Amino acid sequence: MNESEPSRRDQQLRWAASVLAFVLGAAAVMLVMLPNAWGIVAGLLVGGAAGAGTYGTLYGRETKARHEATQISSEQESLREQLKRTETTMRTRQSELPPSTHGQLRMMVVGLDEIIQRWEALRRAPEQQDAVAMTIRRHLPRTLELFLELPNTAKPRHAEEFKGQISLMAEAVAKTRDDVVSKDLQTLRRNRLLLEEALADPDERLFRDL
């Protein structure tokens, strides 16, 4: 699909809604003021204001939606880059990390990547969104950094504390990931119900049975 097609379609919808608002506004005023000749002028003015207002409102909403989508995409890219850097550190220095944490760390990266892919789904839960962003940008890389900076002789002594902190983060990430995925499943289920309702129509049922 041509990238300009959605924009052209949105513009057509704005114009159609504006024309409709103009016609309805003008007609309503003209009917009220008939047979006064000034009713035509008043109707045109009111219709023009209604049409312009409708166009402006729809354009404002579309602009806001595009801006928010751009922000989400930019934040997703930033989080992905940070997660990749952390994953690289985990992979290249894996031998310095307690073996019992390797699986949790890998699963945490996978879970965080899935959450990033569904970043928009967390917009209604800003606290969760902030917590995930802080985990990616600070908590996880900082926890790894603090442990890796320890002398090798001291690492075994602090391994349990490190494992405890990783477990806490892994549990929180898993819960958030499950919440986000469940929202996707709920959307799919709602879509299925809508499809089933549409297929309940006799003509559509005929199509379904073919």
N, C-alpha and C positions, 0 to 999 in steps of 0.2 A: 504493500500500500504506500502510495506517495505520502511523504511526511506532511505535505500541505493540505491533504484531504481532510483530516480531522479539524484543522483550523478553518477551512472553507465551510465545512458542515456546521461548525459552531456559529460562524458568521451568518449563515443562512437561517439558522434557528433564531438568532438574535433579531434579524430583520423581520422574520415571520411573526415573532411574538410582539415586536414593536408595532408592526402594521395592524395586528389584531387589536392591540391596546388602543391605538389611534382610532380605529373604526368604532370600537365599542364606546370609547370615551366621547367621541364626536357625536355618535348616534344618540347616546343617552341625553346629552345636553340639548341637542336639536329637538328631540321629541318633547322634552320638558318645556322648552321655550316656544315651540310652535304655537300660533302662526307668526310670532315676532321675527322679523327679518334679521335682527341681530343674533338670532339663535344660530344661524349658520356660522357667523364669525366666532361666536363664543364656543360653538362645537369644535371648530377647527383649532382654536387655541387650546381648549382642554384636551382634545385628541392628540395634538402635537406634544403637549406636556406629558401626557400619559405614555405616548410612544417613546419619547426621549428618556423618560424615567425608567421605563422597562428595559430599553437598550442599555442604559448606563448601569442598571442593577445587574443584569446578566453578564455584561462585560466585566464588571468589578469582581463578580464571583469567579468567572473563568480565569481572570488574571491572578486572583488569590490562589486558586487551585493549582495553576501552573507554577506559581512561586513556591508553594508548599512542596509540590512534587520535585522541583529542582533542589530545594533544601534537603529533602529526604535522600535523594540520589547522591548529593554531595557528602552528606554525613555517612551514608552507607559506604561510599568509597574510602573515606577517611578511616572508618572502623576496620574495613577489610585490610587496608594497608598495615595498620597497627597489629592486627591479628596475625598477618603473615610474618611480620617481624618477630613477634613473640614465638610463633611456630618454628621459625628458623632457629631461634635461640634454643628452643626445646630439643630440636632435632640434632643440632651440631654439638650440643653439650649434654646429650642424654646420658652419657656414661657417668656424669657427675651428679645425676639426680637419683634418688632412691628408686630402685626397680618397681616397688609397689605403687609408685605414683605415675608410672608411664601410661598405663591404660586410662587412668582418670584424666590425665592431661590431654591425651588424644581425644577422648570423648568430649572433654570440655571445649576443645577447639571446634570439633564437628558441631556441637550444640550451639556455640556462639555464632558460627557461620550460618546455620539454619535460621537463627533469630535475626541476623543481619538481613538475610534474604527476605524476611517477612517484617521488616522494620516498620512499615506503615501500620501493621496490625497492632503495634504497641503504642500508637499515638494516643489512644484513649486511656492508657495506663502510664502517664509520664513518669511516675516514680519508678516503675519497673524499667522503663526505657533508660532513665538516668542511671539506675543501678547497673544495667548491662553495659552502658557506655563507660562507666567508671571501672568496671571489672576489666574491660578490654584495654582501656587507656592507662589505667593505673594499678589496680589491685593485683591482677595476674602478673604483669611484667615486673612490678615492684617486688612481689613475693619471690619470683624466680631470681631476680637480681640479688636480693638480700641473701638467699641461700647460696647462690653460686659464688658470691664474694667471700664466703667463709673459706678458711684454709681447708684443704682436703682432710687434714687430720681432725678437724672439728665437725665436719659434715655428719658423720655417723651419730655424734652426740646430739645433734639438732634435727635429725631426720624425722623423729616422731612429731615434733612441733610443725615442721614443714608439711608432713603428711596430713596433719589435722587441719591446717589452713587450706590446703588444696581440696580436701574432702568437703569443707564448708562451701567453698566456691563452686565445686563440681555439683553439689546438691542443689544450690540455688540456681545454677545455670540449667540443670536438667528440669527443674520445676517450671522455670520460665519458658523453656523450649517446649515443654508439654502443653503449657497454657496457650502458647501462640499456635501450635499445630492444631490443638483442639478447636480454636477459633476458625481455622481453615476448614476443618471437618464439619463444623456447624454450618458454615456457609455452603459447603457442598450438599449437606443434607437439606438445607432450605431450598437450594436449587432443585434437588431431586423432587421435593414435594411440589414445587411449582410445575415441574415437568409432568409429574403424575396427574396433577390437576388439569393441565392442558390436554393430556392424552385421554382424559375422561370424556371429552367431547366425542360424540358418536363418529363424526367424520375423522377425527384424529385417531380414535380407537381402531378404525378400519385400517388406517395407515400403519399403526403399531403392529397389527396382526399379520401384516404382509411378510 
